[in-house]
Amino acid sequence: MGRVKSVRGRQNTKVTEVVKRRLTTVPKKNRTFDEERHGITAVTDESSGLRRLETDPQSIVVAIGGSCRGNGLSSARAAYGVFFSNHAHDLNKSGEVPAPSPQTSNYSELYATIQALEVVHQLIIAGEDLTHVIIKTDSSYLALGLSKHIWKWALNGFRNWRGQPVVNGRAFKYLHEKIVLLEKEYGIHVSFCLVRKEFNQQADGLARAAIF
């Protein structure tokens, strides 16, 4: 019996080592928007009504925003806004974050991004030929989470340095998997462009209008 246990122990060790090697070989993408390379000017594509980078006709710029009335209170109500263009009203989205999802401002930003990527995915399925998706946001929580911290969280099973679950970890995990799908299956680069609030009024306005 002692010998069998010893063999199992060695097998489990090998399995653990293989899993760790697989995790560390996940390609790490730079998801921070490069202003020097791409510029900061977005223009409206007359044929589709979508906003694209002036330097890249195969890109799409989508702004997301979140809002929460009574943030931090048990009675809090959160909402989201997704803005594609003034000429693509059927793609713009807004609404309340449904229960039992967390009713916080940070979660509302994550939920808005989920909704934005769902629309982007539908555009791709419908035939939109994209190489770059730019998520415009005024949330450093969202932008840094999905462009910088996500790689370490993924390796640690979405636990922080204290070994505790990452706050909103399931939402971050879901978004990370959706982005990896776009990167691997469709060859689309996804980047996060962090802007000041005054440059994200359309998306934030949609979110606020849903609850105020």
C-alpha positions in Angstrom: 0.0 0.0 0.0 2.8 2.4 0.8 4.3 1.8 -2.7 1.0 2.5 -4.4 0.6 5.8 -2.5 4.1 6.8 -3.5 3.4 6.2 -7.2 0.2 8.2 -7.0 2.0 11.0 -5.4 4.6 11.1 -8.2 1.8 11.0 -10.8 -0.1 13.9 -9.1 3.1 15.9 -9.0 3.7 15.3 -12.7 0.1 16.3 -13.5 0.5 19.5 -11.5 3.7 20.4 -13.3 2.1 19.9 -16.7 -0.9 22.1 -15.7 1.4 24.8 -14.5 3.5 24.7 -17.7 0.3 25.0 -19.8 -0.9 28.0 -17.8 2.4 29.8 -18.2 2.5 29.3 -21.9 -0.8 31.3 -22.5 0.3 34.1 -24.8 0.3 37.4 -23.0 -1.1 40.2 -25.1 -0.6 43.9 -24.7 -4.1 45.2 -24.3 -3.3 48.8 -23.5 -4.2 51.1 -26.3 -1.2 52.6 -28.0 -1.9 56.2 -28.8 1.4 56.9 -30.4 0.9 54.0 -32.9 -2.7 54.4 -33.7 -3.5 58.0 -32.9 -6.5 59.2 -30.9 -8.9 60.3 -33.7 -12.0 58.3 -34.4 -14.1 58.9 -37.5 -17.6 57.7 -38.5 -17.7 55.1 -41.3 -20.4 56.4 -43.6 -21.3 52.9 -45.0 -21.8 51.2 -41.6 -22.2 54.2 -39.2 -19.6 52.7 -36.9 -16.7 54.7 -35.4 -13.3 53.6 -36.5 -9.7 54.8 -35.9 -8.8 57.3 -38.6 -5.6 55.2 -39.1 -7.3 51.8 -39.3 -10.5 51.2 -41.4 -10.8 47.7 -40.0 -11.0 48.9 -36.4 -14.1 49.6 -34.3 -14.3 52.0 -31.3 -16.9 51.3 -28.7 -17.3 53.3 -25.5 -18.6 51.8 -22.3 -19.9 53.4 -19.1 -21.3 52.4 -15.7 -23.2 54.2 -13.1 -24.6 53.3 -9.6 -27.1 55.1 -7.6 -26.4 54.7 -3.9 -23.1 52.9 -4.5 -22.1 51.0 -1.4 -25.6 50.8 0.1 -27.9 47.8 0.2 -30.4 49.7 -1.9 -27.9 50.5 -4.6 -29.0 50.3 -8.3 -26.4 49.9 -11.0 -26.7 50.5 -14.8 -24.6 50.3 -17.9 -24.2 52.1 -21.2 -22.7 51.0 -24.5 -22.1 53.6 -27.2 -21.1 52.7 -30.7 -22.1 55.8 -32.7 -24.7 58.5 -33.2 -25.3 56.8 -36.5 -25.8 53.3 -35.2 -28.6 53.7 -32.7 -29.7 50.1 -33.0 -26.3 49.0 -31.6 -26.2 51.4 -28.6 -27.3 49.7 -25.4 -28.2 50.7 -21.9 -30.2 49.4 -19.0 -30.1 48.3 -15.4 -27.6 45.7 -14.2 -29.9 42.7 -13.5 -30.1 41.1 -10.1 -28.5 39.1 -8.6 -25.4 40.7 -10.1 -23.5 43.0 -7.7 -25.1 46.5 -7.7 -21.8 48.5 -7.7 -20.2 51.0 -9.9 -17.2 48.8 -10.6 -19.4 45.8 -11.6 -21.5 48.1 -13.9 -18.3 48.8 -15.9 -17.6 45.1 -16.3 -21.2 44.4 -17.3 -21.1 47.2 -19.9 -18.0 45.6 -21.4 -19.8 42.2 -21.5 -22.6 43.8 -23.4 -20.3 45.6 -25.8 -18.3 42.5 -26.7 -21.6 40.6 -27.3 -22.5 43.2 -29.9 -19.0 43.1 -31.4 -19.3 39.3 -31.6 -22.6 39.6 -33.5 -21.1 42.1 -35.9 -18.3 39.6 -36.7 -20.8 36.8 -37.2 -22.8 39.1 -39.5 -19.6 39.6 -41.7 -17.9 42.7 -40.2 -14.2 42.3 -41.0 -12.4 43.6 -37.9 -8.7 43.4 -36.8 -8.9 45.8 -33.8 -11.5 46.4 -31.2 -10.9 49.5 -29.0 -12.9 49.6 -25.7 -13.0 53.2 -24.6 -13.5 53.7 -20.8 -13.0 56.1 -18.0 -12.7 53.3 -15.5 -9.1 52.5 -14.5 -10.5 49.6 -12.5 -11.7 48.0 -15.8 -8.8 49.0 -18.0 -6.0 48.0 -15.7 -7.8 44.9 -14.6 -8.1 43.5 -18.2 -4.9 44.8 -19.6 -2.4 44.4 -16.7 -3.6 42.4 -13.7 -5.6 39.7 -15.6 -2.5 37.7 -16.5 -1.5 37.2 -12.8 -5.0 36.6 -11.7 -5.5 33.9 -14.4 -2.3 32.1 -13.3 -3.4 32.3 -9.6 -6.9 30.9 -10.3 -8.4 34.4 -9.9 -7.1 34.8 -6.4 -5.2 37.8 -5.2 -1.8 37.9 -3.5 -3.5 37.1 -0.2 -5.0 33.9 -1.6 -8.5 35.4 -1.5 -10.9 35.4 -4.5 -10.5 38.5 -6.7 -13.5 40.9 -6.3 -15.7 40.4 -9.4 -13.3 37.6 -10.4 -16.0 35.7 -12.3 -16.8 38.7 -14.4 -13.1 39.3 -15.1 -12.6 35.6 -16.0 -15.6 35.7 -18.4 -14.4 38.8 -20.1 -10.8 37.4 -20.4 -12.1 34.3 -22.0 -14.2 36.3 -24.5 -11.3 38.4 -25.4 -9.0 35.4 -25.8 -11.6 33.9 -28.2 -11.5 37.1 -30.3 -7.7 37.1 -30.3 -7.2 33.4 -31.1 -10.2 32.5 -33.2 -10.6 35.7 -35.2 -7.2 37.2 -35.0 -8.6 40.4 -33.5 -6.6 42.7 -31.2 -8.6 44.0 -28.3 -7.3 47.1 -26.4 -8.5 49.3 -23.7 -8.3 53.1 -24.1 -8.5 54.9 -20.7 -9.8 58.4 -21.0 -11.0 61.1 -18.7 -14.8 61.3 -17.9 -15.4 64.3 -20.0 -14.3 62.3 -23.1 -16.7 59.5 -22.3 -20.0 61.4 -21.9 -22.1 59.4 -24.4 -21.6 56.0 -22.7 -21.8 57.5 -19.2 -24.9 59.4 -20.2 -26.7 56.2 -21.4 -25.8 54.5 -18.1 -27.1 57.4 -15.9 -30.3 57.8 -17.9 -31.1 54.2 -17.1 -31.4 54.8 -13.4 -31.7 58.5 -12.8 
